[in-house]
Amino acid sequence: VPMKVGVLALQGDVREHIRSLSDCGVTATSVRRPEEIAAIDALVIPGGESTTIAKLARSFQVFDPIVERIRTGMPVYGSCAGMILIADTVLDAIDGQETFGGIDAVVRRNAFGRQVDSFETDLNFAGITDHPIRAIFIRAPWVESVSPDVKVLAAVDGHPVAIRQGALFATSFHPELTGDNRVHRYFIESVCKESIKAGAL
């Protein structure tokens, strides 16, 4: 049975993530209800506006179910705003900003600046070896600091932009916009399969 990966469909590049995941051979589906969160093996939290996504998650009553699934080991990939949402600590947050938490890292919101400061660059990514990945940054966060349990997979100017802690994986950039599915494949093949294997032991 193919793995069932949900893409949180409250805001952001939901269709693009579904396409990238489907190309990796998993069943990808949009999720926004508690019963849908309960039925998936892994979750992708796309970009968008982190405070808006958190508020919508509250109004759709999926905030607590997501926190609970993260706590019990469900693999999650957060891109851009998704990175902010699975970080334990957010700098430059707006008052009352909530996150699902899970990764023991400090993430700075909009660290790379506003929309006009969006940029693209080639990144060396630990675990993806054949050639660098093209990374698109749009009002992106960066990682200010991580605990020793968090592995840094890629960095720009010394700032981590891809991190992993166990079943949780996050990037500051948007791999779903490039047509290169290697980051999604890394999530499926490395993060999800290792986590599911570990959980099955």
N, C-alpha and C positions, 0 to 999 in steps of 0.2 A: 504494500500500500504506500503510495507516495506520501511524503510528509506534508502536513497541512499547515501552511504559513499564512497568518492573517496580516493584513496591512491596515493599521488604524486609520479609518476613513472619516476623520473629522475635519481635516484641512490638509493641503499640501499635495505632493506629486503621487497620489495614490495609484493612478493608472500606470504610470511609468514604473513604479516599484513592482506592481503586479506582473507587468510584462517581463521585467528583468528576472523576477523569481520564477515565473513560468518557464522561461528559457533555461533555467537551471534544473528543470525536471521535477519541481514540486508543485503541489496544488496550492495556488495562491488565491486568496479571496479577501474582499474588503470586510472589515469588522467594525461595528460600532454599538453592539448591544451586549449585555452581560452574558447571554447564552452563547453568543458567537465567540466571545473571549474564552469561554469554558471549553469550546470545541476545537481549539487550535493547538498545534504542537509548538509553535514559535510565533513571535510577533515582530513586525517591522513598524517603527514609529517614524513617519516621514517628516520632512521639513514643513515650514509654515511659521506660525508665531507661537512660541512656547506657552505664553500665558493664555492665549486663546484656546489652544489645544487642551490645556489643563482644565480650563473652565468648561469647555464642551464635554470633556470626559466626565466631569462632575454632573453636568445636566443630562448626559446620556446614561448616567449611573454605571460607567465602566471604570471610574478612577480607582475605587477600592479593589474591584476584581483584578485589575492590572497589577496593582501593588502586591496583592496576595500571590498572583501567579509568578511575579518576579521573585518574591521571597521564597517560593517553593521550587525555584530552579528552572522556570521556563526560559528558553533562549530568547533574547530580545536584541534587535539591532535598531539603534536610533541614529538617524542621519540629520545633521544640522540642528533644527529645533528638537529633534528626537534625542540628540546627544545631551542637550540641556535637561530634558525631561527625565533621563535616567541617571543623571549625576546627583550625588548626595548634597553638593553645595554649589550654589550659583552666585557669581558676583555680578554686580550691576543689574540685579533682578529688580522688578518693580515690586512695590509693597504687596505683601500677601501672596507672592508667586509660589505656587506649589509645584513639586516634582514628584514623579513616581519613585525616584531614587534607585539605589542598587549599586552603582559604581562609586567606589570610594575615591572620588576625584573632585577637584574644584574647577568649574567651567565658567569662563567669562562670556556673558551674553553679548552678541554683536561686536565681538572683540576686533574683527577685521573691518569694522566700520559699516557705513550705511550701504544701501543698494548700489549707489554709484561706485562704491569701493569694491564691488564684486570683481573677481579675477579668476583666471585659470592658470594652473601650473602642472608640471609633471612631478609625480611623487614616487619615491622608492617606498615600497610597502612591505614590511616583514611578512613573509609567508606567501607573497605573490612575486615570483622571481623572474619570469621571462623578459618583461620590459616594464618601465615605469607606467604607472596609471595616470591618466589625465584627470585632474581633480578640478571641479568647478565650485568656487566658494561664493555664496550669495548671502550677504549680511551674516557672515558665519561666526560662530563662537570659536574659541580655542580653549585648550586645557591649560590652566594655570599651574596646577600641581596634581600629583597622583600619589596614592599610598604605594608601599612596596608590593601590594597584591595586584596592582594594575600594570599591564604590559603596554608599552607604547609601541605602536606598529608603524606610525609615520609621523613626520613633523615638518613644519614650515617655519624657517627662521628660528629654530629652537623651541617652537611651541608645538606640543603634541596635537595632531589633528585626527589621529585614529588610535583608539585605545580599546583594550579588552580586559575584562575581569571575569574569568570563568565563563558563564553562559551569557554574559552581557558584553555587547560590542557596540562601539559608536564611532561615527566619523563626523567631522565638521563640514564635510563637503557632500556633494550630491552625485553619487555614482550612477543614479538612475537616469541622469540627463545625457550621458555620454555614449550610450549604446555598448559600453564595455561592461560585461556582466561579472568581471572577476571578483569584485568586492562582494557582490551578492553570493557568488559561488563560494568565496571564503567563508561567508556567514553560514551557508548551508553545510559545506563539506567539513569545515573545521569546527566552528562554534557549535552548531546544532548537533552534528553527529557525535562529537566528543562529549557534549553535555548529556545527550540522550543515552549514550553508552555508559557514562559514569553513573547516571541515575538508575540504569538497569542492573548495575552490579549489586 
